[in-house]
Amino acid sequence: MDALYYYDVSALGEPEVGSPLAERIIDGAPTNKTWEIEGTPDGTVSTGIWEVQVGSWHVVKETWEVCTIIEGESELIEEGKAPRRITLGDSFIMRPGHTYVWNVITPTKKIYVIRENV
C-alpha cells in the first residue's frame, strides 16, 4: 500500500443515499449522498465526500468532524447565535455534544474527516 492515497472526486463510484431523521427535518427534502473514501482499520476515523440537497434540519452532533466545502452554499445556525454562511473553500470543525440547524441554500458538497467518540 502506498503512503499517499489520491482520489478523483469525479470518479467515486456509487454513493450511500440517506436523509436526516424525519422528526429532525424543518423544511424541504434534504436527502444526501455519501462516498466514503477511506477509514482506519479500527473504524474510529473515516473520510469521504458528502452532498446534500436543499432543506433544513436539526443536527445532533455525536462525533468530531472537520469539513471543507467544495460546492454550494449553506448556513449553520447555533442556538442563540447569528447564522454562519458556509460556501466554497470554507473549512470548519463540528464538535460532539452540540446541536444546531443546517440550512442548505444551494446543494452543498463537503469533504469530511470524522473521528468517532471512543
PARO-484210 format. One record per atom (N, C-alpha, C, O): atom name; residue in one letter; x, y, z; residue number from 1. Coordinates in steps of 0.001 Angstrom, whole numbers, plus 524288, in hexadecimal, padded with zeros to 5 digits. Layout:
% residues N
{'CA' 'A' {X Y Z} NUM};
...
This chain:
% residues 118
{'N' 'M' {80349 7FB65 80000} 1};
{'CA' 'M' {80000 80000 80000} 1};
{'C' 'M' {80378 804DD 80000} 1};
{'O' 'M' {80748 80528 802E9} 1};
{'N' 'D' {8021D 808A5 7FCBA} 2};
{'CA' 'D' {804FD 80D8B 7FC87} 2};
{'C' 'D' {803E9 810C7 80165} 2};
{'O' 'D' {7FFD1 81039 803DB} 2};
{'N' 'A' {8079A 81426 802C6} 3};
{'CA' 'A' {806E9 81796 80745} 3};
{'C' 'A' {802E7 81BDE 80628} 3};
{'O' 'A' {80039 81DAB 809B8} 3};
{'N' 'L' {8027D 81D7E 8013C} 4};
{'CA' 'L' {7FEBA 82181 7FFB2} 4};
{'C' 'L' {7FA75 81F11 7FC67} 4};
{'O' 'L' {7FB7B 81BB3 7F920} 4};
{'N' 'Y' {7F5A5 820CD 7FD4C} 5};
{'CA' 'Y' {7F13D 81ED5 7FA4E} 5};
{'C' 'Y' {7EEA9 8236A 7F790} 5};
{'O' 'Y' {7ECA1 826F7 7FA18} 5};
{'N' 'Y' {7EEBE 82353 7F278} 6};
{'CA' 'Y' {7EC5A 82775 7EF5E} 6};
{'C' 'Y' {7E723 8257A 7ED4B} 6};
{'O' 'Y' {7E6B7 820F7 7EBAE} 6};
{'N' 'Y' {7E32A 828D7 7ED56} 7};
{'CA' 'Y' {7DE18 8273C 7EB4C} 7};
{'C' 'Y' {7DC02 82B7E 7E7B4} 7};
{'O' 'Y' {7DD4A 83017 7E847} 7};
{'N' 'D' {7D8D1 829E3 7E40B} 8};
{'CA' 'D' {7D660 82D57 7E03E} 8};
{'C' 'D' {7D0C1 82E35 7E1F2} 8};
{'O' 'D' {7CD9D 82A91 7E1DF} 8};
{'N' 'V' {7CF73 83302 7E37A} 9};
{'CA' 'V' {7CA33 83442 7E566} 9};
{'C' 'V' {7C60C 83315 7E143} 9};
{'O' 'V' {7C191 831F5 7E29C} 9};
{'N' 'S' {7C776 83354 7DC4A} 10};
{'CA' 'S' {7C3A1 8325B 7D82F} 10};
{'C' 'S' {7C2E8 82C8F 7D704} 10};
{'O' 'S' {7BF9D 82B2A 7D3CC} 10};
{'N' 'A' {7C5EC 82923 7D990} 11};
{'CA' 'A' {7C598 82383 7D875} 11};
{'C' 'A' {7C57B 82055 7DD7D} 11};
{'O' 'A' {7C8C8 81CF0 7DE51} 11};
{'N' 'L' {7C1A8 82174 7E0DB} 12};
{'CA' 'L' {7C16E 81EF0 7E5F8} 12};
{'C' 'L' {7BDFE 81A16 7E62B} 12};
{'O' 'L' {7BDEA 81760 7EA24} 12};
{'N' 'G' {7BB30 818F2 7E205} 13};
{'CA' 'G' {7B7C5 8145C 7E210} 13};
{'C' 'G' {7B277 815A3 7E452} 13};
{'O' 'G' {7B0ED 81A2F 7E4A4} 13};
{'N' 'E' {7AFAB 8118D 7E5E3} 14};
{'CA' 'E' {7AA59 81227 7E7E1} 14};
{'C' 'E' {7AA63 81409 7ED8E} 14};
{'O' 'E' {7AD2F 811E0 7F0D1} 14};
{'N' 'P' {7A742 8181A 7EEBC} 15};
{'CA' 'P' {7A702 81A08 7F41D} 15};
{'C' 'P' {7A305 8170B 7F75F} 15};
{'O' 'P' {79FC0 8142F 7F54F} 15};
{'N' 'E' {7A35D 817C3 7FC73} 16};
{'CA' 'E' {79F41 81612 80006} 16};
{'C' 'E' {79B62 81A9B 80056} 16};
{'O' 'E' {79CF8 81F10 80131} 16};
{'N' 'V' {79662 81989 7FFAA} 17};
{'CA' 'V' {7925B 81D9D 7FFAD} 17};
{'C' 'V' {78FA5 81DA6 804FA} 17};
{'O' 'V' {78E83 8198A 80733} 17};
{'N' 'G' {78E9F 82258 806F9} 18};
{'CA' 'G' {78C0C 822C1 80C08} 18};
{'C' 'G' {78934 827E6 80CA5} 18};
{'O' 'G' {788A5 82AE6 808ED} 18};
{'N' 'S' {7876B 828DF 81164} 19};
{'CA' 'S' {784E0 82DCD 812B7} 19};
{'C' 'S' {784BB 82E44 818A6} 19};
{'O' 'S' {78557 82A5F 81B68} 19};
{'N' 'P' {783EC 83307 81AA2} 20};
{'CA' 'P' {7834E 83394 8204F} 20};
{'C' 'P' {77E80 83098 82228} 20};
{'O' 'P' {77B08 82F61 81F0F} 20};
{'N' 'L' {77E52 82F70 82728} 21};
{'CA' 'L' {779A5 82D10 8296C} 21};
{'C' 'L' {77501 830A9 82870} 21};
{'O' 'L' {77583 8356C 828DC} 21};
{'N' 'A' {77083 82E73 82723} 22};
{'CA' 'A' {76BDB 83181 825C8} 22};
{'C' 'A' {76A78 83581 829FC} 22};
{'O' 'A' {768E8 839E0 828BE} 22};
{'N' 'E' {76B0A 83406 82EF6} 23};
{'CA' 'E' {76993 8379D 8332D} 23};
{'C' 'E' {76D5D 83C2C 833CA} 23};
{'O' 'E' {76C38 83FDE 836A5} 23};
{'N' 'R' {771D9 83BF9 83129} 24};
{'CA' 'R' {7759D 84048 83173} 24};
{'C' 'R' {77525 84418 82CE0} 24};
{'O' 'R' {77758 8485D 82D14} 24};
{'N' 'I' {77250 8429E 828C6} 25};
{'CA' 'I' {771D6 845FC 8242A} 25};
{'C' 'I' {76E48 84A9A 82561} 25};
{'O' 'I' {769FD 849F9 82775} 25};
{'N' 'I' {7702C 84F41 82407} 26};
{'CA' 'I' {76D42 8541E 824D0} 26};
{'C' 'I' {76A9B 855BF 81FBA} 26};
{'O' 'I' {76617 85766 81FBF} 26};
{'N' 'D' {76D74 85544 81B58} 27};
{'CA' 'D' {76B75 85726 8165A} 27};
{'C' 'D' {76DFB 8541B 811E1} 27};
{'O' 'D' {7727B 85275 81245} 27};
{'N' 'G' {76B0F 85361 80DA5} 28};
{'CA' 'G' {76D27 85100 808EA} 28};
{'C' 'G' {76DE5 84B21 80968} 28};
{'O' 'G' {76B9F 8488B 80CC3} 28};
{'N' 'A' {7712F 84923 805E7} 29};
{'CA' 'A' {7726A 8438A 805C0} 29};
{'C' 'A' {7785C 842FD 8054E} 29};
{'O' 'A' {77A64 841D6 8011A} 29};
{'N' 'P' {77B1F 843D1 809A3} 30};
{'CA' 'P' {780D6 843DF 80975} 30};
{'C' 'P' {7834A 83E68 80914} 30};
{'O' 'P' {7860D 83CAE 80C9E} 30};
{'N' 'T' {7823A 83BC2 804BD} 31};
{'CA' 'T' {784A7 836A8 803EF} 31};
{'C' 'T' {78A7C 8376A 8030F} 31};
{'O' 'T' {78C35 83B90 80159} 31};
{'N' 'N' {78D81 8335B 80441} 32};
{'CA' 'N' {79323 833DA 803AE} 32};
{'C' 'N' {79586 82EFB 80143} 32};
{'O' 'N' {79328 82ACC 80120} 32};
{'N' 'K' {79A47 82FAF 7FF5D} 33};
{'CA' 'K' {79D6A 82B64 7FD46} 33};
{'C' 'K' {7A2AC 82B8A 7FFFE} 33};
{'O' 'K' {7A4E4 82FB7 800E1} 33};
{'N' 'T' {7A4A6 826EE 8014E} 34};
{'CA' 'T' {7A9BB 82692 803D7} 34};
{'C' 'T' {7AD2A 822BE 800DD} 34};
{'O' 'T' {7AB96 81E57 7FFBE} 34};
{'N' 'W' {7B1D7 82478 7FF9F} 35};
{'CA' 'W' {7B5C9 8211D 7FD40} 35};
{'C' 'W' {7BA24 82090 80144} 35};
{'O' 'W' {7BD4F 82421 801DE} 35};
{'N' 'E' {7BA5B 81C2F 80403} 36};
{'CA' 'E' {7BEA0 81B5C 807B8} 36};
{'C' 'E' {7C382 81A00 8049B} 36};
{'O' 'E' {7C374 81682 8014E} 36};
{'N' 'I' {7C7B4 81CCD 805B5} 37};
{'CA' 'I' {7CC89 81C06 802D0} 37};
{'C' 'I' {7D030 81849 805AE} 37};
{'O' 'I' {7D24C 814A7 80356} 37};
{'N' 'E' {7D0EC 8192A 80AAD} 38};
{'CA' 'E' {7D46D 815BE 80D9A} 38};
{'C' 'E' {7D35E 8165D 8136E} 38};
{'O' 'E' {7D177 81A69 81532} 38};
{'N' 'G' {7D4A1 81250 81656} 39};
{'CA' 'G' {7D424 8126B 81BFC} 39};
{'C' 'G' {7D8A9 80F82 81E7C} 39};
{'O' 'G' {7DB5B 80C79 81BE7} 39};
{'N' 'T' {7D97A 8106F 8237B} 40};
{'CA' 'T' {7DD91 80DA2 82647} 40};
{'C' 'T' {7DBC3 80809 8273F} 40};
{'O' 'T' {7D710 80708 82776} 40};
{'N' 'P' {7DF6A 80461 827D5} 41};
{'CA' 'P' {7DDEC 7FEE7 828B5} 41};
{'C' 'P' {7DA6C 7FE18 82D7A} 41};
{'O' 'P' {7D727 7FA91 82D7E} 41};
{'N' 'D' {7DB13 80152 83187} 42};
{'CA' 'D' {7D7D3 800A7 8363A} 42};
{'C' 'D' {7D28F 80370 835CB} 42};
{'O' 'D' {7CF61 80316 83961} 42};
{'N' 'G' {7D194 80633 83177} 43};
{'CA' 'G' {7CC94 808B8 83090} 43};
{'C' 'G' {7CBAC 80DC8 8337C} 43};
{'O' 'G' {7C751 80FD2 8336F} 43};
{'N' 'T' {7CFAE 80FE2 8360C} 44};
{'CA' 'T' {7CEE0 814A5 8391B} 44};
{'C' 'T' {7CF43 819A2 835DF} 44};
{'O' 'T' {7CD4C 81DB5 83781} 44};
{'N' 'V' {7D1C7 81960 83148} 45};
{'CA' 'V' {7D256 81DFB 82DE9} 45};
{'C' 'V' {7D0B4 81C7E 82865} 45};
{'O' 'V' {7D231 81863 82663} 45};
{'N' 'S' {7CD91 81FF6 825F1} 46};
{'CA' 'S' {7CC11 81F14 82080} 46};
{'C' 'S' {7CC38 8243E 81D91} 46};
{'O' 'S' {7CBB5 8286F 81FDE} 46};
{'N' 'T' {7CCEB 823DC 8187F} 47};
{'CA' 'T' {7CCF0 8287D 81533} 47};
{'C' 'T' {7C9F6 82766 81036} 47};
{'O' 'T' {7C9B6 822F4 80E64} 47};
{'N' 'G' {7C7B2 82B83 80E04} 48};
{'CA' 'G' {7C4C0 82AD7 8093B} 48};
{'C' 'G' {7C285 82FF3 80744} 48};
{'O' 'G' {7C41B 83433 808DC} 48};
{'N' 'I' {7BECA 82F5F 803BE} 49};
{'CA' 'I' {7BC02 833C1 80165} 49};
{'C' 'I' {7B63E 83326 802D1} 49};
{'O' 'I' {7B41D 82ED8 80299} 49};
{'N' 'W' {7B3C2 8376C 80441} 50};
{'CA' 'W' {7AE35 83774 805A7} 50};
{'C' 'W' {7AB94 83BD4 802A6} 50};
{'O' 'W' {7ADA3 8402A 8025D} 50};
{'N' 'E' {7A708 83AB9 80065} 51};
{'CA' 'E' {7A41A 83E89 7FD54} 51};
{'C' 'E' {79E7A 83E8E 7FF39} 51};
{'O' 'E' {79C35 83A6E 80033} 51};
{'N' 'V' {79C37 8433C 7FFBE} 52};
{'CA' 'V' {796DF 843A8 801C4} 52};
{'C' 'V' {793B3 84771 7FE6C} 52};
{'O' 'V' {795BD 84B45 7FC57} 52};
{'N' 'Q' {78EA4 8463F 7FDFB} 53};
{'CA' 'Q' {78B0A 84980 7FAFC} 53};
{'C' 'Q' {78889 84DAA 7FE7B} 53};
{'O' 'Q' {78913 84D82 80342} 53};
{'N' 'V' {785D4 85159 7FC12} 54};
{'CA' 'V' {78380 855CC 7FEC2} 54};
{'C' 'V' {77F92 853FA 802EF} 54};
{'O' 'V' {77C69 85076 8020F} 54};
{'N' 'G' {77FE8 8567F 8076E} 55};
{'CA' 'G' {77C7B 85568 80BD4} 55};
{'C' 'G' {77F32 856F5 810DA} 55};
{'O' 'G' {7839C 858DC 810C2} 55};
{'N' 'S' {77C98 8562A 81537} 56};
{'CA' 'S' {77F0D 85745 81A46} 56};
{'C' 'S' {77D4D 8533E 81E4A} 56};
{'O' 'S' {7790B 8510B 81DE8} 56};
{'N' 'W' {780A7 85253 82221} 57};
{'CA' 'W' {77F88 84E6E 8262D} 57};
{'C' 'W' {782DF 84F7E 82AF4} 57};
{'O' 'W' {786D1 8523B 82ABA} 57};
{'N' 'H' {78128 84D3C 82F4B} 58};
{'CA' 'H' {78418 84D83 83430} 58};
{'C' 'H' {7885C 84958 83414} 58};
{'O' 'H' {78751 844C0 8331B} 58};
{'N' 'V' {78D25 84B04 83515} 59};
{'CA' 'V' {79191 8476F 83570} 59};
{'C' 'V' {792C4 8469B 83B37} 59};
{'O' 'V' {79321 84A5B 83E35} 59};
{'N' 'V' {7935E 841BC 83CBF} 60};
{'CA' 'V' {7951F 8405E 84203} 60};
{'C' 'V' {79A65 83DC6 8413E} 60};
{'O' 'V' {79AAF 8393F 83FA7} 60};
{'N' 'K' {79E92 840A1 8425F} 61};
{'CA' 'K' {7A3D4 83EC9 8411B} 61};
{'C' 'K' {7A5DF 83B22 84554} 61};
{'O' 'K' {7A630 83C8F 849E9} 61};
{'N' 'E' {7A740 83666 843B2} 62};
{'CA' 'E' {7A931 83276 84758} 62};
{'C' 'E' {7AEE4 83102 84653} 62};
{'O' 'E' {7B12C 82DF2 8493E} 62};
{'N' 'T' {7B136 83337 84228} 63};
{'CA' 'T' {7B6A5 83217 840C6} 63};
{'C' 'T' {7B993 83734 83FF8} 63};
{'O' 'T' {7B732 83B5C 83F8D} 63};
{'N' 'W' {7BEC6 836DF 83FC3} 64};
{'CA' 'W' {7C210 83B55 83E71} 64};
{'C' 'W' {7C2E1 83B26 83893} 64};
{'O' 'W' {7C412 83705 8366A} 64};
{'N' 'E' {7C23E 83FA0 835F3} 65};
{'CA' 'E' {7C299 83FA1 83043} 65};
{'C' 'E' {7C509 844B1 82E46} 65};
{'O' 'E' {7C3AD 848F3 8300A} 65};
{'N' 'V' {7C89E 8442C 82A9C} 66};
{'CA' 'V' {7CAC6 848AF 827DB} 66};
{'C' 'V' {7C8E1 84868 82236} 66};
{'O' 'V' {7C8DE 84439 81FD8} 66};
{'N' 'C' {7C743 84CE8 8200B} 67};
{'CA' 'C' {7C4E4 84D17 81AD7} 67};
{'C' 'C' {7C731 85187 8179E} 67};
{'O' 'C' {7C8D6 85588 819B5} 67};
{'N' 'T' {7C746 850BB 81280} 68};
{'CA' 'T' {7C86D 854E3 80EC6} 68};
{'C' 'T' {7C441 854B9 80A94} 68};
{'O' 'T' {7C355 850A4 80835} 68};
{'N' 'I' {7C1BD 8591F 809A7} 69};
{'CA' 'I' {7BD9E 85979 805B6} 69};
{'C' 'I' {7C023 859C4 8004C} 69};
{'O' 'I' {7C39F 85CF2 7FF5D} 69};
{'N' 'I' {7BE4D 8565F 7FCB9} 70};
{'CA' 'I' {7C070 85659 7F768} 70};
{'C' 'I' {7BC63 857ED 7F34E} 70};
{'O' 'I' {7BDB7 858A9 7EEBE} 70};
{'N' 'E' {7B773 85873 7F4EA} 71};
{'CA' 'E' {7B340 85A4D 7F173} 71};
{'C' 'E' {7AEC7 85C4A 7F4BE} 71};
{'O' 'E' {7ADDB 85A58 7F90B} 71};
{'N' 'G' {7ABF8 86032 7F2BC} 72};
{'CA' 'G' {7A70A 861CB 7F50A} 72};
{'C' 'G' {7A772 865D3 7F951} 72};
{'O' 'G' {7AB91 86817 7FA53} 72};
{'N' 'E' {7A2ED 866A3 7FBD5} 73};
{'CA' 'E' {7A28A 86A90 7FFF0} 73};
{'C' 'E' {79E8A 868CA 803FB} 73};
{'O' 'E' {79A3B 8671F 802A6} 73};
{'N' 'S' {7A00A 8692D 808E3} 74};
{'CA' 'S' {79CAB 867B9 80D3E} 74};
{'C' 'S' {79D5D 86B98 811AA} 74};
{'O' 'S' {7A0BA 86F06 81176} 74};
{'N' 'E' {79A1D 86B00 815AE} 75};
{'CA' 'E' {79ABB 86DE2 81A8C} 75};
{'C' 'E' {79ACD 869F5 81F01} 75};
{'O' 'E' {797EC 8661C 81EF9} 75};
{'N' 'L' {79E1C 86AFB 822CD} 76};
{'CA' 'L' {79E0D 8680B 827B1} 76};
{'C' 'L' {79C25 86BCE 82BE0} 76};
{'O' 'L' {79E21 87029 82C5A} 76};
{'N' 'I' {7984D 86A1C 82EE3} 77};
{'CA' 'I' {795E2 86D96 832B4} 77};
{'C' 'I' {7962D 86B0A 83812} 77};
{'O' 'I' {79384 8672E 83922} 77};
{'N' 'E' {79978 86D46 83B74} 78};
{'CA' 'E' {799C1 86B81 840DD} 78};
{'C' 'E' {795BA 86E88 84406} 78};
{'O' 'E' {794D9 8732A 84314} 78};
{'N' 'E' {79350 86BEF 847BA} 79};
{'CA' 'E' {78F57 86E81 84AF2} 79};
{'C' 'E' {7919A 87365 84D84} 79};
{'O' 'E' {795C6 87340 84FE7} 79};
{'N' 'G' {78EBF 877BE 84CF6} 80};
{'CA' 'G' {7905F 87CA4 84F69} 80};
{'C' 'G' {79483 87FA8 84C77} 80};
{'O' 'G' {79658 883B0 84E57} 80};
{'N' 'K' {7960B 87DC5 847D6} 81};
{'CA' 'K' {79A21 88063 844D0} 81};
{'C' 'K' {7981B 881A1 83F58} 81};
{'O' 'K' {79462 87F3C 83D76} 81};
{'N' 'A' {79AA0 88565 83CDC} 82};
{'CA' 'A' {79934 886D0 83783} 82};
{'C' 'A' {79A97 88256 833D1} 82};
{'O' 'A' {79E6D 87F97 834BE} 82};
{'N' 'P' {79788 88189 82FA1} 83};
{'CA' 'P' {798D6 87D7F 82BC3} 83};
{'C' 'P' {79E44 87E71 82981} 83};
{'O' 'P' {79FDA 882E7 828AD} 83};
{'N' 'R' {7A10F 87A3C 82888} 84};
{'CA' 'R' {7A64A 87A89 82630} 84};
{'C' 'R' {7A5FB 8782C 820C4} 84};
{'O' 'R' {7A50D 8737D 82034} 84};
{'N' 'R' {7A6C0 87B62 81CBF} 85};
{'CA' 'R' {7A67E 87999 81753} 85};
{'C' 'R' {7AB8F 876CE 815F2} 85};
{'O' 'R' {7AFD0 878BA 8171C} 85};
{'N' 'I' {7AB16 8723B 81370} 86};
{'CA' 'I' {7AFA9 86F47 811B2} 86};
{'C' 'I' {7AF2C 86E52 80BDC} 86};
{'O' 'I' {7AAF5 86D2A 809DB} 86};
{'N' 'T' {7B396 86ED3 8092D} 87};
{'CA' 'T' {7B3A4 86E3D 80389} 87};
{'C' 'T' {7B8FF 86C43 801C0} 87};
{'O' 'T' {7BC60 86B2B 804FF} 87};
{'N' 'L' {7B9C4 86BCF 7FCB1} 88};
{'CA' 'L' {7BE79 869A0 7FA5D} 88};
{'C' 'L' {7C378 86B6D 7FD27} 88};
{'O' 'L' {7C485 87018 7FDA4} 88};
{'N' 'G' {7C67E 86793 7FEF5} 89};
{'CA' 'G' {7CB81 868A1 8016F} 89};
{'C' 'G' {7CB51 86947 8074A} 89};
{'O' 'G' {7CF66 8692A 809D3} 89};
{'N' 'D' {7C6AD 869F6 8098E} 90};
{'CA' 'D' {7C64B 86A95 80F3A} 90};
{'C' 'D' {7C770 86569 811EE} 90};
{'O' 'D' {7C5AF 86144 8103A} 90};
{'N' 'S' {7CA68 865BB 8162B} 91};
{'CA' 'S' {7CBAD 86124 8195C} 91};
{'C' 'S' {7CA04 8623A 81EF4} 91};
{'O' 'S' {7CA51 866A9 820CA} 91};
{'N' 'F' {7C842 85E26 821A7} 92};
{'CA' 'F' {7C66F 85ED4 826F9} 92};
{'C' 'F' {7C67F 85994 829CB} 92};
{'O' 'F' {7C6E8 85574 8275D} 92};
{'N' 'I' {7C614 859D4 82EFC} 93};
{'CA' 'I' {7C5E4 8552A 83247} 93};
{'C' 'I' {7C0A4 85519 83514} 93};
{'O' 'I' {7BEF8 8590D 8373E} 93};
{'N' 'M' {7BE0D 85097 83507} 94};
{'CA' 'M' {7B94B 84FCB 8380E} 94};
{'C' 'M' {7BAB4 84C47 83CAA} 94};
{'O' 'M' {7BCAA 847F2 83BF1} 94};
{'N' 'R' {7B9B4 84E29 84154} 95};
{'CA' 'R' {7BB26 84B46 8460A} 95};
{'C' 'R' {7B68E 847FA 84803} 95};
{'O' 'R' {7B205 84977 8476A} 95};
{'N' 'P' {7B7CC 84382 84A5A} 96};
{'CA' 'P' {7B398 8403B 84C79} 96};
{'C' 'P' {7B0EE 842E0 85119} 96};
{'O' 'P' {7B32F 84627 853CD} 96};
{'N' 'G' {7AC00 8414B 851E3} 97};
{'CA' 'G' {7A91B 8434D 85656} 97};
{'C' 'G' {7A64D 84867 85543} 97};
{'O' 'G' {7A45E 84AE9 858E1} 97};
{'N' 'H' {7A60E 849FB 8504B} 98};
{'CA' 'H' {7A377 84EE1 84EF2} 98};
{'C' 'H' {79F04 84DE3 84B1F} 98};
{'O' 'H' {79F04 84A04 84844} 98};
{'N' 'T' {79B45 85169 84B1B} 99};
{'CA' 'T' {796FA 8512F 84759} 99};
{'C' 'T' {796B8 85667 84486} 99};
{'O' 'T' {79839 85A71 846A9} 99};
{'N' 'Y' {794D4 8564A 83FC7} 100};
{'CA' 'Y' {79430 85AFC 83CAB} 100};
{'C' 'Y' {7909C 859AE 8381C} 100};
{'O' 'Y' {78F02 85532 83772} 100};
{'N' 'V' {78F5F 85D9E 834FD} 101};
{'CA' 'V' {78C44 85CDE 83046} 101};
{'C' 'V' {78FE9 85D62 82B9B} 101};
{'O' 'V' {792FF 86110 82B4E} 101};
{'N' 'W' {78F8D 859B1 827F6} 102};
{'CA' 'W' {79254 85A03 822F8} 102};
{'C' 'W' {78E2E 85B87 81EFC} 102};
{'O' 'W' {78A70 858A0 81E25} 102};
{'N' 'N' {78ED4 86012 81C86} 103};
{'CA' 'N' {78B30 86218 818A4} 103};
{'C' 'N' {78E05 8624F 8135E} 103};
{'O' 'N' {791A5 86563 812AC} 103};
{'N' 'V' {78C5E 85F0F 80FB6} 104};
{'CA' 'V' {78EDE 85EC4 80A93} 104};
{'C' 'V' {78C33 862A0 806E9} 104};
{'O' 'V' {7878A 8622A 805D3} 104};
{'N' 'I' {78F2E 8666E 80506} 105};
{'CA' 'I' {78D29 86A72 8017F} 105};
{'C' 'I' {78D7B 86892 7FBDB} 105};
{'O' 'I' {789B2 86906 7F8ED} 105};
{'N' 'T' {79205 86673 7FA52} 106};
{'CA' 'T' {792A5 863D0 7F548} 106};
{'C' 'T' {79549 85E99 7F678} 106};
{'O' 'T' {7983D 85E3F 7FA3F} 106};
{'N' 'P' {79450 85A8C 7F358} 107};
{'CA' 'P' {796AE 85577 7F485} 107};
{'C' 'P' {79C6C 85619 7F601} 107};
{'O' 'P' {79F6A 858C8 7F35D} 107};
{'N' 'T' {79DDA 8538F 7FA49} 108};
{'CA' 'T' {7A2FF 85457 7FCAA} 108};
{'C' 'T' {7A5EC 84F2E 7FCE6} 108};
{'O' 'T' {7A3B0 84B12 7FE06} 108};
{'N' 'K' {7AB06 84F82 7FBCB} 109};
{'CA' 'K' {7AE5E 84ADC 7FBFC} 109};
{'C' 'K' {7B322 84C2C 7FF52} 109};
{'O' 'K' {7B555 8506E 7FEF1} 109};
{'N' 'K' {7B4AD 84870 80296} 110};
{'CA' 'K' {7B93B 84944 805FC} 110};
{'C' 'K' {7BCB9 8447B 805FF} 110};
{'O' 'K' {7BAFA 84019 80513} 110};
{'N' 'I' {7C1AB 8456A 8070D} 111};
{'CA' 'I' {7C560 84152 80869} 111};
{'C' 'I' {7C573 8412E 80E5F} 111};
{'O' 'I' {7C5A4 84543 810E7} 111};
{'N' 'Y' {7C54B 83C7C 8109A} 112};
{'CA' 'Y' {7C525 83C24 81652} 112};
{'C' 'Y' {7C921 83829 81856} 112};
{'O' 'Y' {7CAC2 8348E 8159B} 112};
{'N' 'V' {7CA96 83903 81D3B} 113};
{'CA' 'V' {7CD78 83534 8205D} 113};
{'C' 'V' {7CA98 834E6 82584} 113};
{'O' 'V' {7C9F6 838DA 8282E} 113};
{'N' 'I' {7C8D5 83037 826F5} 114};
{'CA' 'I' {7C5E6 82F6E 82BD0} 114};
{'C' 'I' {7C904 82BE8 82F75} 114};
{'O' 'I' {7CB34 827F0 82DD7} 114};
{'N' 'R' {7C929 82D75 83466} 115};
{'CA' 'R' {7CB60 82A1F 83873} 115};
{'C' 'R' {7C6F0 82899 83C10} 115};
{'O' 'R' {7C470 82BEE 83E76} 115};
{'N' 'E' {7C600 8239A 83C6B} 116};
{'CA' 'E' {7C1F4 82190 83FEE} 116};
{'C' 'E' {7C3A4 82262 84589} 116};
{'O' 'E' {7C84D 82246 846B7} 116};
{'N' 'N' {7BFEE 82333 848FA} 117};
{'CA' 'N' {7C11F 823A3 84E8B} 117};
{'C' 'N' {7C228 81E36 850A9} 117};
{'O' 'N' {7BED8 81ABF 8504B} 117};
{'N' 'V' {7C6B2 81D7F 852D8} 118};
{'CA' 'V' {7C819 81864 854FF} 118};
{'C' 'V' {7C9AE 818D9 85AA3} 118};
{'O' 'V' {7CAFE 814EF 85D1A} 118};
